[in-house]
Amino acid sequence: MTQKTCAACDCELDQNSIKVKLGGKTVEVCCEECAAAIGEAETARQSAASAGK
């Protein structure tokens, strides 16, 4: 069986993982800190994409 890892830090996920929407997909992270980091990265990516248009 393949072990799932956090989308932000690559730590192994357990039953307490948090699901976060990211660009239309749902990813899993290990903690609130990683959820916040993923959210900030997505916001920055969207801002950069908007500025480039």
Residue frames as a rotation matrix with the C-alpha (Angstrom) as fourth column:
MET 1
0.577 0.817 0.000 0.00
0.817 -0.577 0.000 0.00
0.000 0.000 -1.000 0.00
THR 2
-0.263 -0.658 0.705 1.31
0.622 -0.675 -0.397 3.44
0.737 0.334 0.587 -0.91
GLN 3
-0.165 0.130 -0.978 1.64
0.906 -0.371 -0.202 5.90
-0.389 -0.919 -0.057 1.98
LYS 4
0.584 0.401 0.706 0.05
0.631 -0.771 -0.084 9.31
0.511 0.495 -0.703 1.40
THR 5
-0.408 -0.756 -0.512 2.18
0.908 -0.393 -0.144 12.35
-0.092 -0.523 0.847 2.17
CYS 6
0.272 0.454 -0.849 1.46
0.474 -0.831 -0.292 15.99
-0.837 -0.323 -0.441 2.95
ALA 7
0.648 0.054 0.760 1.23
0.746 -0.249 -0.618 18.22
0.156 0.967 -0.201 -0.13
ALA 8
0.906 -0.275 0.323 3.26
-0.289 -0.957 -0.003 20.92
0.310 -0.091 -0.947 1.65
CYS 9
0.290 -0.836 0.467 6.00
-0.949 -0.187 0.255 19.15
-0.126 -0.517 -0.847 3.62
ASP 10
0.022 -0.217 -0.976 5.95
-0.595 0.782 -0.187 15.48
0.804 0.584 -0.112 2.49
CYS 11
-0.718 -0.145 0.681 5.32
-0.670 0.410 -0.619 14.15
-0.189 -0.901 -0.391 6.03
GLU 12
-0.858 0.447 -0.254 3.29
0.320 0.851 0.417 10.95
0.402 0.276 -0.873 6.18
LEU 13
-0.403 0.814 0.418 -0.44
-0.733 -0.560 0.385 11.56
0.547 -0.151 0.823 6.59
ASP 14
-0.975 0.209 -0.073 -2.57
0.211 0.772 -0.600 9.87
-0.069 -0.601 -0.796 9.22
GLN 15
-0.256 0.964 0.073 -6.31
0.943 0.233 0.236 9.86
0.211 0.130 -0.969 9.95
ASN 16
0.234 0.310 -0.922 -6.07
0.642 -0.761 -0.093 13.51
-0.730 -0.570 -0.377 11.10
SER 17
-0.731 -0.554 0.398 -5.12
0.654 -0.401 0.642 14.89
-0.196 0.729 0.656 7.69
ILE 18
-0.049 0.650 -0.759 -6.78
0.078 -0.755 -0.651 18.11
-0.996 -0.091 -0.013 6.48
LYS 19
-0.070 0.109 0.992 -8.25
0.972 0.232 0.044 18.45
-0.225 0.967 -0.122 2.99
VAL 20
-0.166 -0.091 -0.982 -7.56
0.039 -0.996 0.086 21.74
-0.985 -0.024 0.168 1.19
LYS 21
0.764 0.419 0.491 -8.89
0.529 0.028 -0.848 22.93
-0.369 0.908 -0.200 -2.19
LEU 22
-0.110 -0.873 -0.475 -6.03
-0.016 -0.477 0.879 23.92
-0.994 0.104 0.038 -4.47
GLY 23
-0.665 -0.190 -0.723 -6.66
-0.644 -0.345 0.683 25.12
-0.379 0.919 0.107 -8.00
GLY 24
0.129 0.831 -0.541 -9.82
-0.953 0.255 0.164 23.04
0.274 0.494 0.825 -8.40
LYS 25
0.002 -0.188 -0.982 -8.25
0.015 0.982 -0.188 19.93
1.000 -0.015 0.005 -6.85
THR 26
0.847 0.220 0.484 -8.38
-0.482 -0.068 0.874 18.68
0.225 -0.973 0.048 -3.30
VAL 27
-0.061 -0.913 -0.404 -5.05
-0.119 0.408 -0.905 17.93
0.991 -0.007 -0.134 -1.62
GLU 28
0.858 0.313 -0.407 -4.32
0.320 0.294 0.901 16.63
0.402 -0.903 0.152 1.86
VAL 29
-0.034 -0.852 0.522 -1.98
-0.368 -0.475 -0.799 18.21
0.929 -0.220 -0.297 4.38
CYS 30
-0.298 -0.206 -0.932 -0.81
0.580 0.736 -0.348 17.10
0.758 -0.644 -0.100 7.82
CYS 31
-0.330 0.107 -0.938 -1.58
0.889 -0.300 -0.347 20.20
-0.318 -0.948 0.004 9.92
GLU 32
0.712 0.655 -0.251 -3.05
0.579 -0.751 -0.317 23.71
-0.396 0.080 -0.915 10.05
GLU 33
0.122 -0.758 -0.641 0.39
-0.188 -0.652 0.735 25.25
-0.975 0.031 -0.222 9.37
CYS 34
-0.795 -0.415 0.443 0.70
0.291 0.380 0.878 23.33
-0.533 0.827 -0.181 6.11
ALA 35
0.081 0.904 0.419 -2.91
0.978 0.010 -0.210 24.19
-0.194 0.427 -0.883 5.20
ALA 36
0.696 0.124 -0.707 -2.10
0.175 -0.985 -0.001 27.88
-0.696 -0.123 -0.707 5.68
ALA 37
-0.319 -0.910 -0.263 1.12
-0.195 -0.209 0.958 27.58
-0.927 0.357 -0.111 3.67
ILE 38
-0.615 0.184 0.767 -0.70
0.726 0.513 0.458 25.87
-0.309 0.838 -0.449 0.79
GLY 39
0.482 0.876 -0.019 -3.39
0.828 -0.462 -0.318 28.57
-0.287 0.138 -0.948 0.87
GLU 40
0.444 -0.410 -0.797 -0.79
-0.124 -0.909 0.399 31.36
-0.888 -0.078 -0.454 0.80
ALA 41
-0.654 -0.728 0.208 1.06
0.063 0.222 0.973 29.71
-0.754 0.649 -0.099 -2.08
GLU 42
-0.268 0.650 0.711 -2.17
0.948 0.308 0.075 29.37
-0.170 0.694 -0.699 -4.07
THR 43
0.712 0.519 -0.472 -3.07
0.481 -0.851 -0.211 33.02
-0.512 -0.076 -0.856 -3.43
ALA 44
0.018 -0.808 -0.588 0.38
-0.278 -0.569 0.774 34.13
-0.960 0.150 -0.235 -4.59
ARG 45
-0.721 -0.264 0.641 0.14
0.447 0.530 0.721 31.94
-0.530 0.806 -0.264 -7.69
GLN 46
0.194 0.891 0.411 -3.26
0.966 -0.102 -0.236 33.39
-0.169 0.443 -0.881 -8.59
SER 47
0.665 -0.002 -0.747 -1.99
0.115 -0.988 0.106 36.95
-0.738 -0.156 -0.656 -8.06
ALA 48
-0.404 -0.897 -0.181 1.03
-0.178 -0.118 0.977 36.32
-0.897 0.427 -0.112 -10.27
ALA 49
-0.553 0.275 0.786 -1.18
0.774 0.519 0.363 34.79
-0.308 0.809 -0.500 -12.97
SER 50
0.565 0.821 -0.082 -3.51
0.760 -0.556 -0.337 37.80
-0.322 0.128 -0.938 -12.86
ALA 51
0.413 -0.493 -0.765 -0.63
-0.151 -0.866 0.477 40.26
-0.898 -0.082 -0.432 -13.08
GLY 52
-0.611 -0.745 0.269 0.80
0.077 0.281 0.956 38.44
-0.788 0.605 -0.114 -16.09
LYS 53
-0.040 0.694 0.719 -2.37
0.906 0.329 -0.267 38.82
-0.421 0.641 -0.642 -18.17
